[in-house]
Amino acid sequence: MLLALTLGIGFTAAACGSQSKEKHLARGEEYLQKRKFQEAVMEFRAAADVDKTSAQARWGLARA
């Protein structure tokens, strides 16, 4: 029972992080289109903080 609860919490936390990363990436793209580069950098950095291996976040930073 405890193992199932622990695994459930772990999966929930991972899913929340993924959603957060996706939100930051989407906002970063919006800011890039609006040529708000500082805001885009902040969003892409936040996405990279959630997922250290995110190629999308790093590509966004390179473009901003």
ZADO-1210 file (C-alpha; in nm, 4 decimals, padded with zeros to 6 digits):
<atoms>
<atom x="00.0000" y="00.0000" z="00.0000" code="MET" pos="1"/>
<atom x="00.2750" y="00.2435" z="00.0946" code="LEU" pos="2"/>
<atom x="00.4669" y="00.1586" z="-00.2220" code="LEU" pos="3"/>
<atom x="00.1606" y="00.2280" z="-00.4377" code="ALA" pos="4"/>
<atom x="00.1053" y="00.5606" z="-00.2624" code="LEU" pos="5"/>
<atom x="00.4696" y="00.6578" z="-00.3066" code="THR" pos="6"/>
<atom x="00.4663" y="00.5666" z="-00.6759" code="LEU" pos="7"/>
<atom x="00.1415" y="00.7573" z="-00.7291" code="GLY" pos="8"/>
<atom x="00.2846" y="01.0715" z="-00.5733" code="ILE" pos="9"/>
<atom x="00.5993" y="01.0389" z="-00.7847" code="GLY" pos="10"/>
<atom x="00.4029" y="01.0055" z="-01.1087" code="PHE" pos="11"/>
<atom x="00.1816" y="01.2999" z="-01.0160" code="THR" pos="12"/>
<atom x="00.4845" y="01.5194" z="-00.9475" code="ALA" pos="13"/>
<atom x="00.6410" y="01.4184" z="-01.2791" code="ALA" pos="14"/>
<atom x="00.3202" y="01.4985" z="-01.4660" code="ALA" pos="15"/>
<atom x="00.2956" y="01.8404" z="-01.2999" code="CYS" pos="16"/>
<atom x="00.6530" y="01.9173" z="-01.3992" code="GLY" pos="17"/>
<atom x="00.5817" y="01.8221" z="-01.7583" code="SER" pos="18"/>
<atom x="00.2754" y="02.0465" z="-01.7707" code="GLN" pos="19"/>
<atom x="00.4734" y="02.3313" z="-01.6185" code="SER" pos="20"/>
<atom x="00.7531" y="02.2831" z="-01.8712" code="LYS" pos="21"/>
<atom x="00.5050" y="02.2867" z="-02.1586" code="GLU" pos="22"/>
<atom x="00.3445" y="02.6066" z="-02.0283" code="LYS" pos="23"/>
<atom x="00.6827" y="02.7782" z="-02.0027" code="HIS" pos="24"/>
<atom x="00.7783" y="02.6649" z="-02.3521" code="LEU" pos="25"/>
<atom x="00.4502" y="02.7929" z="-02.4965" code="ALA" pos="26"/>
<atom x="00.4866" y="03.1281" z="-02.3218" code="ARG" pos="27"/>
<atom x="00.8458" y="03.1535" z="-02.4395" code="GLY" pos="28"/>
<atom x="00.7352" y="03.0985" z="-02.7986" code="GLU" pos="29"/>
<atom x="00.4641" y="03.3639" z="-02.7613" code="GLU" pos="30"/>
<atom x="00.7156" y="03.6136" z="-02.6274" code="TYR" pos="31"/>
<atom x="00.9544" y="03.5369" z="-02.9131" code="LEU" pos="32"/>
<atom x="00.6817" y="03.6105" z="-03.1670" code="GLN" pos="33"/>
<atom x="00.6120" y="03.9407" z="-02.9908" code="LYS" pos="34"/>
<atom x="00.9873" y="04.0155" z="-02.9895" code="ARG" pos="35"/>
<atom x="00.9885" y="04.0331" z="-02.6082" code="LYS" pos="36"/>
<atom x="01.3222" y="03.8617" z="-02.5769" code="PHE" pos="37"/>
<atom x="01.3891" y="03.9106" z="-02.2043" code="GLN" pos="38"/>
<atom x="01.0525" y="03.7591" z="-02.1153" code="GLU" pos="39"/>
<atom x="01.1163" y="03.4713" z="-02.3575" code="ALA" pos="40"/>
<atom x="01.4521" y="03.4004" z="-02.1936" code="VAL" pos="41"/>
<atom x="01.2886" y="03.3891" z="-01.8500" code="MET" pos="42"/>
<atom x="01.0271" y="03.1392" z="-01.9705" code="GLU" pos="43"/>
<atom x="01.2771" y="02.9154" z="-02.1475" code="PHE" pos="44"/>
<atom x="01.5041" y="02.9189" z="-01.8411" code="ARG" pos="45"/>
<atom x="01.2079" y="02.8189" z="-01.6249" code="ALA" pos="46"/>
<atom x="01.1343" y="02.5308" z="-01.8636" code="ALA" pos="47"/>
<atom x="01.4999" y="02.4246" z="-01.8473" code="ALA" pos="48"/>
<atom x="01.4844" y="02.4326" z="-01.4667" code="ASP" pos="49"/>
<atom x="01.1899" y="02.1906" z="-01.4742" code="VAL" pos="50"/>
<atom x="01.3619" y="01.9580" z="-01.7244" code="ASP" pos="51"/>
<atom x="01.7393" y="01.9927" z="-01.7312" code="LYS" pos="52"/>
<atom x="01.7633" y="01.7833" z="-02.0508" code="THR" pos="53"/>
<atom x="01.5011" y="01.9741" z="-02.2518" code="SER" pos="54"/>
<atom x="01.6349" y="02.0408" z="-02.5994" code="ALA" pos="55"/>
<atom x="01.3306" y="02.2599" z="-02.6686" code="GLN" pos="56"/>
<atom x="01.4136" y="02.4886" z="-02.3769" code="ALA" pos="57"/>
<atom x="01.7768" y="02.5175" z="-02.4848" code="ARG" pos="58"/>
<atom x="01.6765" y="02.5866" z="-02.8463" code="TRP" pos="59"/>
<atom x="01.4381" y="02.8555" z="-02.7250" code="GLY" pos="60"/>
<atom x="01.7168" y="03.0160" z="-02.5238" code="LEU" pos="61"/>
<atom x="01.9443" y="03.0122" z="-02.8270" code="ALA" pos="62"/>
<atom x="01.6815" y="03.1886" z="-03.0374" code="ARG" pos="63"/>
<atom x="01.5999" y="03.4475" z="-02.7703" code="ALA" pos="64"/>
</atoms>
